[in-house]
Amino acid sequence: MTIQERIPSAAGNRRGRLGPALFKGIYHMVLGALRSSFWLGSRLFPRYAAQRALKIFTTPQRLRRDFPQALAGATLTDLETAEGRLRCFHWAAPQPRRRVVLVHGWSGASSQWQHLVPLLLERGCEVLSFDCIGHGYSGGRQASLPTFVSMLEQVQQRLGPFDTVVGHSLGAAGVGYALSTEAGKDFKRAVLLAAPADIEDVVRRFAAFLWIGDAARQRMQRLVEQRYRKDMGSLAVSRYGHRLEIPVLLVHDRHDQEVPIGDLQSFARELAHRQVLQTSGLGHLKILKDRATLDAVVDFVCAQDDKR
């Protein structure tokens, strides 16, 4: 079954959109009210504030845009997992040069790979992308970094093995950690785009953005660790990076406002077989569209100097 047979057309989704100025005004009003409630609540009722923060932190905004024409022709596969239904998009190749799996970032979806997938297909690669739990066309409502790791492992076990993996943002952080575990043993190379180096830093930035006090932030982090049965400290590249023995391309923009350029430097310090590509002026998302950047990614993916 192809994408076009399952994904609705764009025509029905273009009505009733708010104007940019009105939307921006409403956004800042809501954000201001939310920040004020967290500033006060996290100091007076830290346990309650931590529960509220946990729900926001683990609930992505679902990007369910009309699937781009550039990604038409994929075969759809649904994997049933303990966390929910996982929607996968597969582009086969008769004798693939590489078998590549793509992992989007937080509040992202497979549709964000619309500029990369055609380039990989042109070079003879087989490609699979999935919408992580709580994202895109998959089931579930909540996720965190361990969810990305778990879903990549499910895909590799049930639809793989794939030899190459490309991740963006939180998906890239999940890829990095997965490569250091049994789940990543079959990958020969990887690309990490705008990858956060330490999920605890992500929590701190999240709390600072919403004016959440330290006590509530720390409690929220413990709740995340309990729910996903994973110590956040173990997910930092400083803890696992030395175990990565395959070639890794690190791509990061100097002006990324979501994941600081310092995170790239943290990865570069830890990975023995890394290549680094720094861009300028693309920010966090435009690196997924920039042709020169994507050409460099595809060249790296298709190179043959595998370490294992």
Backbone torsions as a table, in degrees:
resi	resn	phi	psi	omega
1	MET	NA	135.0	-176.1
2	THR	-93.6	165.4	177.9
3	ILE	-56.2	-43.3	-173.2
4	GLN	-64.5	-22.5	-179.5
5	GLU	-82.0	-12.4	-175.0
6	ARG	-120.4	-26.3	-174.9
7	ILE	-94.7	128.9	-179.7
8	PRO	-65.4	154.9	180.0
9	SER	-73.9	168.1	-177.1
10	ALA	-75.2	-17.6	-169.4
11	ALA	-60.4	-35.8	-174.1
12	GLY	-82.1	-2.0	-172.5
13	ASN	-115.2	13.8	-174.1
14	ARG	-103.0	2.2	-176.8
15	ARG	-97.7	151.9	170.5
16	GLY	74.5	17.4	179.4
17	ARG	-78.9	141.2	177.9
18	LEU	-72.3	146.6	173.4
19	GLY	-64.2	151.9	-176.5
20	PRO	-56.6	-43.0	-177.4
21	ALA	-66.2	-43.2	179.7
22	LEU	-65.3	-43.7	179.6
23	PHE	-61.1	-43.9	-180.0
24	LYS	-62.1	-41.4	179.2
25	GLY	-63.4	-44.9	178.7
26	ILE	-63.2	-41.4	-179.9
27	TYR	-57.8	-47.3	-177.6
28	HIS	-69.0	-32.7	176.2
29	MET	-65.4	-46.9	-179.4
30	VAL	-65.1	-43.8	179.7
31	LEU	-61.5	-42.4	179.1
32	GLY	-61.3	-42.7	179.1
33	ALA	-65.9	-40.4	180.0
34	LEU	-65.3	-43.4	179.0
35	ARG	-62.1	-44.1	-179.4
36	SER	-61.9	-41.0	-179.3
37	SER	-66.7	-38.0	178.4
38	PHE	-71.9	-37.7	179.9
39	TRP	-60.0	-45.6	-179.3
40	LEU	-77.3	-47.0	-175.3
41	GLY	-64.6	-37.8	-177.7
42	SER	-70.3	-17.1	177.8
43	ARG	-94.3	-33.6	180.0
44	LEU	-91.0	-38.7	-176.2
45	PHE	-133.7	69.5	-173.3
46	PRO	-60.6	-33.1	180.0
47	ARG	-66.6	-46.5	178.9
48	TYR	-64.4	-42.5	179.2
49	ALA	-62.1	-37.5	179.1
50	ALA	-64.2	-39.5	178.2
51	GLN	-64.5	-43.6	177.6
52	ARG	-62.7	-44.3	-179.3
53	ALA	-63.8	-38.1	178.8
54	LEU	-58.9	-44.5	-178.9
55	LYS	-63.1	-42.9	179.3
56	ILE	-66.6	-43.7	-175.6
57	PHE	-64.2	-31.2	-175.6
58	THR	-104.7	8.4	179.5
59	THR	-114.1	103.7	179.7
60	PRO	-74.3	155.7	168.3
61	GLN	-77.1	128.5	-173.1
62	ARG	-83.7	111.8	176.7
63	LEU	-87.7	104.6	-176.5
64	ARG	-127.0	57.0	179.5
65	ARG	-73.5	161.5	174.4
66	ASP	-59.2	135.3	-173.9
67	PHE	-69.9	130.3	-174.9
68	PRO	-65.7	149.2	178.6
69	GLN	-58.8	-31.4	-178.9
70	ALA	-62.0	-20.0	-178.8
71	LEU	-105.7	9.3	178.3
72	ALA	-64.4	155.0	177.7
73	GLY	96.6	-2.2	178.4
74	ALA	-75.7	149.7	171.0
75	THR	-89.9	133.6	-179.1
76	LEU	-93.3	135.9	175.1
77	THR	-134.8	132.8	175.4
78	ASP	-108.1	124.4	174.8
79	LEU	-103.3	128.6	175.0
80	GLU	-85.3	123.3	180.0
81	THR	-124.9	169.7	178.6
82	ALA	-63.0	-26.6	-179.1
83	GLU	-88.3	-13.3	-178.7
84	GLY	139.4	-175.2	-178.4
85	ARG	-78.7	130.5	-178.9
86	LEU	-107.7	115.9	179.8
87	ARG	-86.5	126.4	-179.6
88	CYS	-120.4	144.9	178.6
89	PHE	-120.0	124.3	-170.9
90	HIS	-125.5	128.1	174.3
91	TRP	-114.9	108.4	-174.7
92	ALA	-81.4	161.8	173.5
93	ALA	-141.0	139.3	-173.8
94	PRO	-61.2	-47.7	176.4
95	GLN	-132.0	78.8	-169.1
96	PRO	-63.1	136.2	173.9
97	ARG	-68.4	-40.0	174.6
98	ARG	-142.2	152.8	171.1
99	ARG	-109.9	109.5	-168.0
100	VAL	-113.5	132.2	173.0
101	VAL	-113.6	136.9	-176.1
102	LEU	-111.7	135.3	-177.2
103	VAL	-125.4	109.5	-178.7
104	HIS	-72.3	177.5	-178.2
105	GLY	-100.9	-171.0	-177.6
106	TRP	-62.2	132.6	-177.6
107	SER	60.3	22.4	177.1
108	GLY	-101.7	-166.0	-179.9
109	ALA	-166.8	169.9	-179.8
110	SER	-60.5	-27.2	-179.4
111	SER	-60.8	-19.9	178.9
112	GLN	-70.7	-13.0	179.3
113	TRP	-92.4	15.0	-173.4
114	GLN	-61.6	-25.2	180.0
115	HIS	-89.2	-25.5	-178.3
116	LEU	-85.9	-40.6	-174.7
117	VAL	-55.7	-49.2	180.0
118	PRO	-59.4	-34.9	179.4
119	LEU	-67.5	-39.1	177.1
120	LEU	-67.8	-40.1	179.1
121	LEU	-65.0	-38.5	178.1
122	GLU	-61.1	-28.8	-179.4
123	ARG	-92.3	9.6	174.7
124	GLY	84.4	20.9	179.8
125	CYS	-90.5	145.7	165.7
126	GLU	-86.5	139.2	-173.1
127	VAL	-132.2	137.9	171.3
128	LEU	-134.1	133.2	173.6
129	SER	-126.1	149.6	176.0
130	PHE	-132.4	149.3	170.8
131	ASP	-87.7	116.1	-178.2
132	CYS	-60.6	159.2	177.3
133	ILE	-52.2	133.7	-178.3
134	GLY	83.1	2.0	-176.2
135	HIS	-125.2	152.8	170.8
136	GLY	51.9	-126.7	-176.2
137	TYR	-97.8	9.8	177.9
138	SER	-86.4	167.6	178.6
139	GLY	-84.3	-174.1	-179.4
140	GLY	79.1	167.7	-178.6
141	ARG	-127.9	-22.3	-174.9
142	GLN	-127.1	154.1	-177.5
143	ALA	-159.1	170.2	172.5
144	SER	-157.2	-177.8	-177.5
145	LEU	-54.2	-44.4	177.8
146	PRO	-59.5	-26.1	177.2
147	THR	-64.9	-42.8	178.0
148	PHE	-61.3	-41.5	178.6
149	VAL	-62.9	-46.4	-178.3
150	SER	-63.5	-42.1	-179.0
151	MET	-69.9	-36.3	174.9
152	LEU	-62.7	-40.1	178.1
153	GLU	-64.0	-41.5	178.0
154	GLN	-60.4	-46.1	-179.4
155	VAL	-62.9	-44.3	-178.5
156	GLN	-64.4	-38.7	-178.6
157	GLN	-74.2	-38.6	-169.6
158	ARG	-100.2	-23.5	-178.9
159	LEU	-122.4	-7.6	-176.3
160	GLY	-92.2	-157.9	10.0
161	PRO	-84.6	144.1	171.3
162	PHE	-99.8	148.1	-176.8
163	ASP	-102.5	-9.7	-177.2
164	THR	-138.7	143.2	179.6
165	VAL	-136.0	137.6	178.2
166	VAL	-124.5	127.6	179.9
167	GLY	-129.8	152.6	178.2
168	HIS	-125.2	136.1	172.2
169	SER	57.7	-128.5	-178.3
170	LEU	-62.6	-31.0	174.4
171	GLY	-62.1	-37.1	177.2
172	ALA	-67.8	-37.9	176.1
173	ALA	-62.3	-40.5	176.3
174	GLY	-64.1	-40.5	177.0
175	VAL	-60.5	-47.4	-178.9
176	GLY	-55.8	-47.3	179.5
177	TYR	-66.2	-43.2	-178.5
178	ALA	-58.9	-34.7	-179.7
179	LEU	-63.6	-21.9	-178.9
180	SER	-90.2	1.3	-176.9
181	THR	-118.5	179.2	177.9
182	GLU	-59.9	-29.0	-179.4
183	ALA	-63.2	-23.8	-176.5
184	GLY	-103.1	10.1	-171.3
185	LYS	-65.7	-24.3	-177.0
186	ASP	-92.8	-6.8	179.9
187	PHE	-77.9	136.3	-179.2
188	LYS	-100.5	-21.6	178.0
189	ARG	-160.9	162.2	-175.1
190	ALA	-150.1	153.7	174.2
191	VAL	-124.9	126.9	178.4
192	LEU	-116.2	113.0	-178.6
193	LEU	-102.1	119.1	176.1
194	ALA	52.6	50.9	-174.7
195	ALA	-86.2	129.4	171.4
196	PRO	-69.4	136.5	-175.8
197	ALA	-87.6	-21.0	-173.7
198	ASP	-149.7	114.4	-176.7
199	ILE	-66.2	-25.6	176.1
200	GLU	-65.7	-33.8	174.1
201	ASP	-66.0	-36.7	176.9
202	VAL	-61.3	-42.7	178.0
203	VAL	-62.1	-43.3	179.9
204	ARG	-63.7	-40.9	178.6
205	ARG	-66.9	-39.3	176.7
206	PHE	-59.6	-47.0	-178.8
207	ALA	-65.8	-40.4	179.4
208	ALA	-64.9	-38.0	-179.1
209	PHE	-63.7	-36.8	-177.2
210	LEU	-99.6	7.0	178.0
211	TRP	61.6	40.0	178.8
212	ILE	-86.9	130.2	-179.5
213	GLY	-67.8	162.7	-174.3
214	ASP	-61.5	-42.2	-177.9
215	ALA	-62.4	-44.9	178.9
216	ALA	-67.5	-38.6	178.6
217	ARG	-61.9	-46.6	-179.1
218	GLN	-64.3	-39.1	178.0
219	ARG	-66.8	-41.0	177.6
220	MET	-59.8	-42.5	179.2
221	GLN	-61.9	-41.0	177.7
222	ARG	-63.4	-37.6	178.2
223	LEU	-65.0	-40.4	176.8
224	VAL	-62.2	-45.1	-178.9
225	GLU	-63.8	-38.1	178.4
226	GLN	-68.0	-42.5	-177.2
227	ARG	-64.6	-43.7	-174.4
228	TYR	-100.6	4.1	174.5
229	ARG	52.7	47.1	-178.6
230	LYS	-147.8	127.6	174.5
231	ASP	-71.7	122.6	-177.1
232	MET	-60.5	-33.8	179.6
233	GLY	-59.3	-31.6	-178.9
234	SER	-71.0	-13.9	-178.2
235	LEU	-91.5	2.0	178.8
236	ALA	-81.1	140.9	-178.7
237	VAL	-61.2	-26.3	178.0
238	SER	-65.2	-18.7	-179.7
239	ARG	-95.2	-29.5	-174.9
240	TYR	-118.2	-14.2	-170.2
241	GLY	-57.9	-33.6	-177.8
242	HIS	-66.2	-15.6	-179.3
243	ARG	-86.9	-7.5	-178.4
244	LEU	-83.9	119.8	-174.8
245	GLU	-115.0	2.6	-178.7
246	ILE	-99.5	162.0	175.0
247	PRO	-65.2	133.2	179.8
248	VAL	-131.0	128.3	173.2
249	LEU	-96.0	122.8	177.6
250	LEU	-102.6	122.0	-179.7
251	VAL	-120.7	129.5	-177.6
252	HIS	-155.4	142.5	178.2
253	ASP	-95.9	139.1	-178.7
254	ARG	-62.3	-25.2	-175.5
255	HIS	-105.8	21.0	177.5
256	ASP	-63.9	120.1	-178.6
257	GLN	-91.1	-8.5	-178.3
258	GLU	-101.3	-40.8	177.1
259	VAL	-123.8	110.1	-173.6
260	PRO	-61.2	152.6	-179.8
261	ILE	-61.1	-23.2	176.9
262	GLY	-60.5	-26.5	177.7
263	ASP	-67.0	-35.6	174.4
264	LEU	-60.2	-44.3	-179.4
265	GLN	-63.4	-34.8	176.9
266	SER	-64.7	-43.9	176.6
267	PHE	-63.2	-44.6	-176.7
268	ALA	-61.8	-34.4	179.2
269	ARG	-67.4	-31.6	-170.8
270	GLU	-94.1	-26.5	-172.2
271	LEU	-94.3	126.5	-175.9
272	ALA	-75.0	-36.2	-172.7
273	HIS	-113.5	51.8	-176.8
274	ARG	-102.2	151.0	164.9
275	GLN	-117.8	146.2	-174.7
276	VAL	-122.0	130.6	173.6
277	LEU	-124.3	112.1	175.4
278	GLN	-100.9	130.0	176.5
279	THR	-108.6	173.0	-179.0
280	SER	-141.0	127.8	175.9
281	GLY	88.7	4.2	-178.7
282	LEU	-97.2	-19.9	180.0
283	GLY	67.4	-153.8	-172.7
284	HIS	-84.6	-30.3	-172.1
285	LEU	-108.5	-30.7	-175.8
286	LYS	-69.1	-15.0	174.3
287	ILE	-65.1	-17.8	176.8
288	LEU	-82.1	-5.3	-177.4
289	LYS	-120.4	-23.1	-172.8
290	ASP	-68.8	122.5	-172.9
291	ARG	-64.5	-42.5	-179.1
292	ALA	-62.4	-41.3	178.7
293	THR	-65.1	-44.6	-178.7
294	LEU	-68.3	-34.4	175.0
295	ASP	-61.0	-41.0	178.2
296	ALA	-64.7	-38.4	177.6
297	VAL	-63.0	-46.9	-178.1
298	VAL	-65.8	-40.8	177.1
299	ASP	-59.3	-41.9	179.0
300	PHE	-66.4	-44.3	-179.7
301	VAL	-58.4	-40.4	-173.6
302	CYS	-89.0	-2.0	177.5
303	ALA	-66.9	164.2	-171.8
304	GLN	-117.0	10.3	-176.1
305	ASP	-90.5	55.5	-179.6
306	ASP	-67.7	147.5	-180.0
307	LYS	-89.8	-18.1	179.6
308	ARG	-150.8	NA	NA
